[in-house]
Amino acid sequence: MFSKKEVHNMGKLETIIGQDSVFQGNLKTKGAVRIDGKLEGNVTDAVGVVIGDHGVVAGDVIAKIIVIGGKVSGNVTAQQSLEILAKSQVYGDIHTALLTIGEGAVFEGNCVMNAGETDKVIDMDAEVRKRHG
């Protein structure tokens, strides 16, 4: 489900919020975090953030690499790359250097792309590329 390259570049996974867990408050970490439950607050300073299929974040997410498989209601800032997987939902503004949005994902907000650490690239899902040639 998650790109092995993206997850590998995040380094060591230090924090996990389990599927049946609810965390209220801000989470500041220099490592990687995986959210499979619900987080009511912001994530900042992380190297990587993975939001699983059942993960829900009500707050802003700031990290070097972000992979979203669940739902985010808040602004998302990824200094290096942001991957919004198929069936995921993002309601808020996004800022990133590299953006991938899977077919069927929902994104409502504004998008700002800057050169950051990589070139400006918008990568569409493989199925969309095949259909639109």
C-alpha positions as CSV (number, residue, x, y, z in Angstrom):
1,M,0.0,0.0,0.0
2,F,2.7,2.5,0.9
3,S,5.6,3.2,-1.4
4,K,8.6,1.2,0.0
5,K,10.9,4.1,-1.1
6,E,8.9,6.7,0.9
7,V,8.7,4.6,4.1
8,H,12.4,3.7,3.9
9,N,13.4,7.3,3.6
10,M,11.6,8.2,6.8
11,G,14.1,6.3,9.0
12,K,13.2,4.6,12.2
13,L,9.5,4.5,13.2
14,E,9.4,5.9,16.7
15,T,5.7,6.5,17.5
16,I,2.5,4.6,16.6
17,I,-1.0,5.6,17.4
18,G,-3.0,2.4,17.2
19,Q,-6.3,1.9,15.4
20,D,-8.3,1.9,18.6
21,S,-6.5,4.9,20.2
22,V,-7.4,8.5,20.4
23,F,-4.6,11.1,21.1
24,Q,-5.6,14.7,22.0
25,G,-2.8,17.2,21.9
26,N,0.2,18.2,19.7
27,L,2.8,15.7,18.8
28,K,6.4,17.0,18.2
29,T,9.0,14.4,17.1
30,K,12.3,14.3,15.2
31,G,11.5,10.8,14.1
32,A,8.8,9.1,12.1
33,V,5.2,8.5,13.3
34,R,2.4,6.2,12.1
35,I,-1.2,7.1,12.9
36,D,-3.8,4.4,12.6
37,G,-6.2,5.8,15.2
38,K,-7.4,9.4,15.8
39,L,-5.2,12.4,16.5
40,E,-6.9,15.6,17.6
41,G,-4.0,18.1,17.3
42,N,-0.9,18.9,15.2
43,V,2.1,16.9,14.2
44,T,5.3,18.9,13.8
45,D,9.0,18.5,13.2
46,A,8.7,14.9,12.1
47,V,11.0,13.3,9.5
48,G,8.0,11.2,8.3
49,V,4.3,10.8,9.0
50,V,2.2,7.8,7.8
51,I,-1.5,8.0,8.2
52,G,-3.0,4.6,7.8
53,D,-6.2,3.6,6.1
54,H,-8.2,4.1,9.3
55,G,-6.1,7.0,10.6
56,V,-7.8,10.4,11.2
57,V,-6.0,13.6,11.9
58,A,-7.9,16.8,13.0
59,G,-5.1,19.3,12.9
60,D,-2.1,20.4,10.8
61,V,0.7,17.9,9.8
62,I,4.3,19.2,9.2
63,A,7.0,16.7,8.2
64,K,9.7,16.0,5.6
65,I,7.8,13.1,4.1
66,I,4.1,12.5,4.5
67,V,2.0,9.5,3.2
68,I,-1.8,9.8,3.7
69,G,-4.0,6.8,3.5
70,G,-6.8,8.0,5.8
71,K,-8.3,11.4,6.5
72,V,-6.8,14.7,7.4
73,S,-8.8,17.9,8.3
74,G,-6.1,20.5,8.5
75,N,-3.2,21.9,6.5
76,V,-0.4,19.6,5.4
77,T,3.2,20.7,4.8
78,A,5.7,18.2,3.4
79,Q,9.2,19.7,2.9
80,Q,10.2,16.8,0.5
81,S,7.2,14.8,-0.6
82,L,3.5,14.2,-0.1
83,E,1.6,11.1,-1.2
84,I,-2.2,11.1,-1.0
85,L,-3.3,7.5,-1.6
86,A,-6.4,6.3,-3.3
87,K,-9.5,6.5,-1.1
88,S,-7.9,9.0,1.3
89,Q,-9.3,12.4,2.1
90,V,-7.5,15.7,2.7
91,Y,-9.5,18.8,3.7
92,G,-7.1,21.7,3.9
93,D,-4.3,23.4,2.1
94,I,-1.1,21.5,1.1
95,H,2.4,22.8,0.6
96,T,5.0,20.4,-0.8
97,A,7.8,20.0,-3.4
98,L,6.7,16.6,-4.7
99,L,3.0,15.6,-4.9
100,T,1.4,12.3,-5.7
101,I,-2.4,11.9,-5.6
102,G,-3.9,8.4,-6.2
103,E,-7.0,7.9,-8.2
104,G,-10.2,8.2,-6.1
105,A,-8.5,10.4,-3.4
106,V,-10.4,13.5,-2.2
107,F,-8.6,16.8,-1.9
108,E,-10.4,20.0,-1.0
109,G,-8.1,23.0,-0.5
110,N,-5.3,24.9,-2.1
111,C,-2.0,23.5,-3.3
112,V,1.3,25.3,-3.2
113,M,4.3,23.6,-4.8
114,N,7.8,24.9,-4.3
115,A,11.1,23.6,-5.5
116,G,12.3,22.7,-1.9
117,E,14.5,19.6,-2.0
118,T,13.1,18.3,-5.3
119,D,11.9,19.6,-8.7
120,K,8.3,20.6,-9.2
121,V,6.5,17.4,-10.2
122,I,2.9,16.3,-10.1
123,D,2.7,12.5,-10.4
124,M,-0.7,11.1,-11.3
125,D,-1.7,7.6,-10.5
126,A,-0.6,5.0,-13.0
127,E,-4.2,4.2,-14.1
128,V,-4.9,7.9,-14.8
129,R,-1.7,8.1,-16.9
130,K,-2.8,5.1,-19.0
131,R,-6.3,6.5,-19.6
132,H,-5.1,10.0,-20.5
133,G,-2.1,8.8,-22.4
